[in-house]
Amino acid sequence: MYSFIRLTRIIQYSINMTDGYKQQLESIGVDLERAIDRFVGNEAMYERFLVRFLQDESYRKLNEYINKGDIHQAFVQAHTLKGVAGNLEFHGLYRVLEPMTEHLRNNDLSTLPEEVELLKVRYEEVCRVIAGNK
């Protein structure tokens, strides 16, 4: 027989994302179909990872290291955030991080101010949609 806690978990994890949430994610460049496929069709699991994204420290650390002038550590954080964005199919965010990561890797800071500003816009956009639907 299932315990109450086990049943609660089953119900909690079987709730699907609303159509409105899905539309919001797609409007900011999330390839939702590929993302859910990546999570073996489990929307609830994908949604849990979306909420975990809000707790990820890579963006904060990236800005911290850029401000300190530690380009190597900024590269590490940009690369990490790029991986997370790719795994969650955040294409809008990924498209900013891909060149930024390569520029940091090559110590090319010529476009960094513009990339940082665009990254901020895209990152906040993703966070706003997720936070508004959790």
N, C-alpha and C positions, 0 to 999 in steps of 0.2 A: 504494500500500500504506500502511496506517495505521502510524504509529510507536507504540511502546510507550506513550509519554506520552499520545498522542491516545486510544488504546484505554482507558487508565486513566481518563482524563477522561470518556469516554463511559460506562464502567461506573459510575464514581462518581456521575455526574449522573443515572443512570437508576434508582438505588436509590430505592424508595418508602418513605415514612414507615410505621412499624409501626402496627398497629391500636391498640395500647396507647398510643402517643404521640398518635395522633389523638383517642382517648377522653379523655386527660388535657387536651389543648388545648380540646376541646369542653366539658369540665367546668368550665373557668375562664372560659367565655364567648367562646371563639373560634368564629366562624362559618366553619368549615373549608371548607365547600362554596363559599361566596362567595370566600373567600381564595384557594383554588386556582383558581377561575374567573378571578380578578383576575390570576393569574400564568399565564394561558392554559393551564390544566390541568397545569402543570408542577410536580408536588409537590416535586421535588428543588430547583428554583429557590426555591420558597416556603420550604423548609427552610433553605436557605442564608441567606435574608433573616431567618429567625428567629434563627439564630446571630449574624448581624450586629447584630440588635437588642440583644444582650447587650453589644455594644461601643459602642452609641450613648451619647453624653454628655449628652443633653437632660435626663434625670432628675436626674443629679448637678448639672448647672448650674442647673436650676430650684430645687433646694433651696439651692444656694449663693447665688443671687440673692435668694431669699426671706429667708434668714438675714441678708444684707447690707441688706435693706430696699429693694433696687432692683426696684421693682414692674414697671417697663417691661421690663427684661430678663427678669424672672420670667415675664411675659406671653409674651414671644417664645419662651422655652423651653417653656412649657406649650402654646403653639400648635403648635410644632414636634412635640412629643411626641404631641399629639392627632392630628396628621396621620399620623405613623408608626403610631399605634395604629389609626387608621381604615383605612389602607392594608393593614395586616396583619390586619384584622378582629378586633382585640382589643376586643370590645364592653364587657367588664367594666372595662377601663382607660379606654376612650373615654368611658363614661358618667360617670366621675369627672372627667375632663379637660374635658369640654364645658362644664359650669357653671363650673368653676374658671377656665378661660380667659376666659370672659365676665366673671366677677367681677374678675379681674386687669385685664382691658381697661378696666373701669369704675372701677378703683381701689377696689373694694368688698372690704374685708378682713374683713368680719364673720364669714364662715364659713370663712376660710382655714385655721385650725388643724384643724378637722374634715376639710376636704378634703385637707390635706397628710397626715393620718394615714390616711385611706382610700386615698389614692393610694399611699402606702407599702405598704400591705397588698396591693393589687391588683398593683402593679409587682413586688413580691417574689414573688408567686404566679406571675406569668408567667415571670419569670426562673428560678425554681426548676424549673418544668416544662421549659423549654427546656434549661437547663444539665444537667438530669438525663437528657436524651435526645440530647445531641450526641455 
